[in-house]
């Protein structure tokens, strides 16, 4: 399976084929609204505002697998993010990133940058950088702030 063949659901439940993002640099993040890393939404929005006009997108996938830190509905999560952090990047349906019900997207991401299939995501706000041609470039731990990704995003956009 290739990255652009993967289908996901947006926050309203509509199917999105990732080929919609062909030619863009992407940052894919599993997020949560009640996590110690939740303030990273502010940095993600700043990163998005800085680079969106150059072909950069952030794909936000809420995940409730870690300490049940994303308990709300998609609508509640979107409202929280918009009001508290001014989020304008695209949010998707709540997913699982590990285990029997993990999203095929995360199966693919982990197989590319994470020690192979079955290598677990450790926590919310794990980030993956995807090149314009759908190649996984890097995986970042939750402790890596969005501001620390500036150079990597800039390098991919320059290609």
Backbone torsions as a table, in degrees:
resi	resn	phi	psi	omega
1	UNK	NA	137.7	176.8
2	UNK	-101.6	156.5	-177.8
3	UNK	-52.2	-48.2	-175.1
4	UNK	-72.5	-4.4	176.0
5	UNK	-90.1	-13.0	-173.8
6	UNK	-74.4	137.7	176.1
7	UNK	-109.5	138.2	175.9
8	UNK	-131.6	175.3	177.2
9	UNK	-115.2	137.2	176.2
10	UNK	-78.8	179.5	-175.0
11	UNK	-64.3	-17.3	178.4
12	UNK	-98.7	2.4	176.7
13	UNK	92.0	0.6	179.0
14	UNK	-78.0	141.5	178.4
15	UNK	-71.8	136.9	177.4
16	UNK	-127.6	121.7	174.3
17	UNK	-89.6	130.7	-173.7
18	UNK	-65.2	-11.4	173.8
19	UNK	-60.6	-18.2	174.9
20	UNK	-58.0	-23.7	-176.8
21	UNK	-103.4	10.8	178.6
22	UNK	-55.4	136.0	179.2
23	UNK	87.2	-1.8	178.9
24	UNK	-109.4	153.6	171.3
25	UNK	-89.4	131.6	-175.0
26	UNK	-121.2	147.3	167.2
27	UNK	-120.4	118.6	-179.7
28	UNK	-105.1	129.1	-174.4
29	UNK	-135.6	132.9	168.8
30	UNK	-91.8	126.2	-169.4
31	UNK	-123.3	171.1	176.4
32	UNK	-155.0	146.3	-176.4
33	UNK	-89.0	-11.6	-178.1
34	UNK	-124.8	40.4	-175.1
35	UNK	-111.8	154.3	174.9
36	UNK	-60.2	-23.0	179.3
37	UNK	-92.8	-0.6	-178.2
38	UNK	-52.4	-36.0	177.0
39	UNK	-58.6	-14.1	176.3
40	UNK	-63.8	-17.9	175.3
41	UNK	-53.9	-38.9	179.9
42	UNK	-61.2	-46.0	178.7
43	UNK	-67.2	-36.1	176.8
44	UNK	-63.2	-43.0	179.2
45	UNK	-63.1	-41.3	178.2
46	UNK	-62.1	-44.0	178.0
47	UNK	-61.0	-44.1	179.4
48	UNK	-61.6	-46.8	-179.9
49	UNK	-62.9	-36.1	-178.6
50	UNK	-67.6	-37.3	-170.2
51	UNK	-116.4	-6.1	-172.9
52	UNK	-59.9	-34.6	-178.9
53	UNK	-72.3	-7.5	179.0
54	UNK	-105.9	9.6	176.6
55	UNK	98.4	31.0	-180.0
56	UNK	-110.7	135.7	177.6
57	UNK	-133.3	147.6	172.0
58	UNK	-111.5	130.5	176.9
59	UNK	-110.8	114.4	-173.2
60	UNK	-102.5	118.3	179.8
61	UNK	-116.5	97.5	176.7
62	UNK	-58.0	142.7	-177.6
63	UNK	-141.4	127.8	-177.4
64	UNK	-103.3	14.8	-175.1
65	UNK	-77.6	-18.0	-174.1
66	UNK	-110.1	99.3	178.3
67	UNK	65.1	20.0	-179.3
68	UNK	50.0	47.7	-175.1
69	UNK	-92.2	5.2	173.6
70	UNK	-131.2	65.4	-170.9
71	UNK	-78.2	-17.4	-173.2
72	UNK	-76.8	172.8	172.2
73	UNK	-74.2	168.4	176.1
74	UNK	-56.2	-40.7	-179.2
75	UNK	-66.6	-41.4	178.5
76	UNK	-65.4	-40.8	178.7
77	UNK	-64.0	-46.0	179.7
78	UNK	-61.2	-42.7	179.6
79	UNK	-63.5	-46.4	178.2
80	UNK	-56.6	-47.8	-176.7
81	UNK	-67.2	-38.4	179.7
82	UNK	-68.5	-45.8	-177.0
83	UNK	-71.8	-46.9	-173.5
84	UNK	-80.2	-35.4	-173.5
85	UNK	-123.6	-3.0	179.5
86	UNK	66.6	31.8	-175.2
87	UNK	-62.1	131.0	175.1
88	UNK	-122.5	-6.3	176.6
89	UNK	-79.1	165.2	-170.8
90	UNK	-76.2	133.1	175.9
91	UNK	-108.9	147.5	-175.7
92	UNK	-117.7	177.7	178.2
93	UNK	-62.4	146.2	176.3
94	UNK	-60.8	135.4	-176.4
95	UNK	-132.2	172.1	168.4
96	UNK	-107.4	139.6	-177.0
97	UNK	-108.1	-7.6	178.7
98	UNK	-136.8	156.9	169.7
99	UNK	89.6	-170.9	-174.0
100	UNK	-61.7	-28.6	-178.0
101	UNK	-105.8	19.7	-178.1
102	UNK	-66.1	148.7	178.0
103	UNK	-63.5	139.1	174.4
104	UNK	-55.5	-29.3	176.4
105	UNK	-59.4	-46.0	-178.0
106	UNK	-75.1	-28.2	171.8
107	UNK	-60.3	-45.5	179.6
108	UNK	-66.3	-48.4	-178.7
109	UNK	-56.7	-46.6	-178.2
110	UNK	-67.4	-31.8	178.2
111	UNK	-69.8	-26.9	-178.9
112	UNK	-88.0	-41.9	-174.7
113	UNK	-140.8	74.2	179.5
114	UNK	176.3	19.5	177.1
115	UNK	88.3	12.6	176.0
116	UNK	99.9	172.8	179.7
117	UNK	-59.8	135.4	179.8
118	UNK	94.2	-11.7	177.3
119	UNK	-73.5	117.5	-171.3
120	UNK	-76.0	151.1	166.6
121	UNK	-76.2	134.8	-174.3
122	UNK	-84.4	-32.4	-174.9
123	UNK	-165.9	173.6	176.0
124	UNK	-64.5	155.3	179.2
125	UNK	70.1	26.9	165.1
126	UNK	-74.5	136.9	-172.7
127	UNK	-123.0	143.8	176.0
128	UNK	-126.7	130.9	176.9
129	UNK	-99.5	127.8	-177.6
130	UNK	-117.3	133.8	-179.3
131	UNK	-75.6	172.4	179.0
132	UNK	-61.1	-22.7	-179.3
133	UNK	-101.8	14.7	174.9
134	UNK	81.6	22.8	178.0
135	UNK	-98.1	134.9	175.0
136	UNK	-73.3	118.3	-176.1
137	UNK	-93.2	-43.3	-174.5
138	UNK	-156.2	154.8	172.6
139	UNK	-121.8	134.6	-177.4
140	UNK	-121.7	137.6	177.0
141	UNK	-67.4	157.8	178.8
142	UNK	-56.4	-28.6	-178.6
143	UNK	-72.7	-16.5	178.0
144	UNK	-76.1	117.9	-176.2
145	UNK	-78.3	155.8	176.9
146	UNK	-56.4	-37.2	179.4
147	UNK	-60.2	-31.5	179.6
148	UNK	-73.2	-6.9	-179.7
149	UNK	-95.6	-5.7	-177.1
150	UNK	-47.6	-52.1	-176.0
151	UNK	-64.3	-40.7	-179.6
152	UNK	-65.8	-41.4	178.1
153	UNK	-65.9	-45.6	178.9
154	UNK	-57.1	-43.8	179.9
155	UNK	-61.8	-42.7	179.7
156	UNK	-68.2	-37.8	179.7
157	UNK	-68.8	-27.7	-179.5
158	UNK	-74.4	-13.3	-177.2
159	UNK	-81.3	NA	NA
